């Protein structure tokens, strides 16, 4: 198994246990059913990801070993090039995530992730195989252009998996620690707003690892009352749509008009 998979399994197990001891949202029932459904979708997506592995290795070799990429030319094999490619790839992930919300075809696939009516660390596993396919293919020219090395990419994936699992988690993190984390990475409070059922909040906080991209590009939105956030997307928030086969069908179905569920409204945004 690769480093990111080992890290992912360890962090997932640790967070799942911690969520049971110190959850942010209380009174969660059917927690294991919820996790099993998300895991089933992750297995399907993992098969797609594994099929793309040869193309990924080709792109990494072409960009770094054969010197096609930016960082391979600026600082071949150096720490500076590795740091630059790490940062720029995270910027690309921010841009790709934002595109998934703004381009209707991409949103149809990505919304399967947002239909989860209860957010915890297993929500980080909940991606449609079609989205994994498109994102994997879209990453290839970026990897080549950056000249990202295999070692840097593996490190990026390991850090990304750990941070994504954390910011999807239902773990009650102390407020002062949340604020400290938010200066650099995306913490749970910030990503909970992104999973809000209210579209203006869903279309914010696109960062994957680093939070400063949202500050830089004006997409940061925070709430003090994150306990009141409702998750899911309209008709797809019901339990019927949480079954794996139904989740696979979501991109091909019509969505109800966007907007807050009855009786809810967007909370005023604030700046830290």
N, C-alpha and C positions, 0 to 999 in steps of 0.2 A: 504493500500500500504506500501511496505517496505521502509526503509530509502533511499536506493540507487535509487529507482524509484522516490521518492519525489525530491531528489537532482538532479537526471537526468532531470526531467521535468523543474525544476527551472533554472538550468544552461543552458539547451537547449533553453528555451524561451529567457533568457537574452542574450545569445550569438547570437541568430538569429536576434534579434532586433539590437544588437550592430554591427553585420556584415553589416546591411543595412545602418547604420550611418557612420561607419568607416571601410570599407572593405580594405583588403590588395590587392586583385586583383579586379580591376575596371571593369566596363562594363559587369557585370553579367546579362544575360537575362534568362528568364524562371526559376528564382530562386525558385519560389513556386512549379513548376512542378518537379524540381529536388528534392526538399525536400520531396514532397509527394511520389515520387517513392522510395526514401530511407526509408521513414517511413513505406511504405507497406511491404518492405522486413523485417523491424524490427518487425512488428507485427507477421509475419510468424515465425521469429526466437524466438520471445517472447513466442509463444505457445509451442515451443520445450523446451525452458528454464523452463517454468512452469511445464511441464510434468516431468522434471528431479528433481524438488524441493524435493519430498520425499526421493530420493536417496541422495541428498545433505544434508538434515537434518540428515539422518542416519549416513553419514560419519562424520559429525560434532560431533554428540553424541558419536560415537564409538571412535573417536580420542581424544576428550577432556574429556567428562564425564566419560568414562570407562577407561581412562588412557592409551590408546594404543599409543598415539603419543609422539613425542620427547618433545615438550614444556609442555605437560601435566605432564610429568615425571620430567622435570628440574625445572619448576616453576608453579605448578598447580594453575590456577586462578590469577597469578601474572602479574604485568605490564611488567616485563622482558620477560616472556614467550610470552605475547601478541606482544611485539615489535619484538622479534625474528621471530615468525610465520608470522607477517606482512611482514617483509623484505624477508624472505625465500620464501614466496608465490609469491612475486613480482619477485624474481629471477626465480622461476618456470615459471611465465608468460613470462619472457624474453626468456627462453629456449624453451617454447612451440611456441612462435611467430617465433623464428628463425627456428625451425623445420618445421613450416608451409611454409617456403620459400625454404627449402632445400630438403624436402621429396616430390617427385612428386605427390603422391596421395593427400597429405594434401594441396599442392599448388593449385591443381585443385579446391578445395573448397574455399581456402582463396583468390584466385585471383578475385572472385566476388567482394570482398571489394576493390581491386586495379583497377577495371575497371572504376571507377568513373572518368569522364573526367574533373570534376570541384570539387574542394575540399572546403567543408565548414563544419559547425558543424554537419549537417545531415549525412555526410559521416561516422561519428562515429557510426551511426545506421545500416550501410550497411554491414551486415554479412549474409552469406548463412546459412539457417537452418541446413544444414548438418555439417557445421563447428561448430555451436553452440552445436549440439549433441555430436560431437567428443570431443570438448574441455571440455564440461560439464562432460563427462565420464572420460576423462583423469585427470581432477582435483580431482576426488574422492579419489584415493589412496594417492595423495599428501596431501590432507586435513587430512586424517587419520594418515599418517606418521608424519605430523607436530604436530598433536594434537591441531589444530586450533579451538578456541572456536567460538560459534555462534556470540558473540558480536564482536570479532576481524574480523571475515569474513564479517559481515555486514558493519563494518567500512571500511574495505579494499574495498569492492564493491562501497561504496559511494564515497570514494576518487578516486578510479579508474575511475568511470563514469565521475566525474567532470574533471579530468585531460585529459581523452581521448576526451571528448567534446571540451576542450580548445585546445588541440594540433591538432585537425582536423579542427579547425575553420578558417574562412576567415577574422579574425579580425586583424587589423593593430596594433600590439603591439610595443611600443617604443623599439628601439634597446637596450638601456641600461637595460630595464626591461627584455627583452628576454635573454640577457647574464646572468643576475642575476638568472633568473629562471632555465637556463640550468645547473647551478652548482648543482642543486638538482633534478629537475623534467624535463620531456620532454616538451619543448615549441613548438609552432607552426612551427617555422623556421626549427627545427630539424626534425619534422615529415613530413614536406613538401618534404624534400629530399627523405624520405622513400617512398613517393607516386609518385616519378618521373617515367616517362615512360621508363627511361634508367635503364636496369636491374641491373647494378653494383651499382646504387644508391638505387634502390628498395631493394636490399639485404644488407641493412645497417640500423642502428638506430631502433633496435627492442624493445627498452625499452617501458614499459607500463606506470608506474608511474615515477620511478627513472631513471635518465639519466646516473648514474655512472656505470650501468651494461655494457653499450656500451663502455665506456672508459676502463673498466676493461678487457673486452673480445675482444677488438680490432675491434668492429663493428661500431664505431662512424664515421660518414661522414657528413661534414658540407659544405655549400656553401654560399658565400656572395651574389650571384646573384639569390636568390630564386624567384624573380619576373619573371625570364625566364624559370622556371621549367614547363614542359608540363606533364600533368597527363594522366592516362589511360593505357591500354594494347592493342597495335596493333589493330586488327580488332574489339575488344570489346569496344573500346573507342567511336565508333559511336553511334548516338542517338537511332538507332534501338535496340541496346543491353542494353539500359537503362530502358526498360520496365520491371516491376517486373517478369513477367513470363519468359522473355528472360534471366533475371539474374539468375533465378532458374535453367536454362538449361546450363549455362556456364561451370560447372564442367564436363559435359559430351561431350564437344566439343573440337576440336583440336585448339591449339593456334598457331599463326604464330611464326616463329623463333624469339627468344628474341633478343633485340637490340634496339638502339635508332631509333625513327622515322626519316625519311629522313631529312637531313639538321640539325640534332641535334647531340650533343656529350656530354659526361659527363664532367662536370666542374671539375677543379682540386680541390681535397679535401683540406681543411685547418684545422688546430687545433686552438681552441680558446686560 
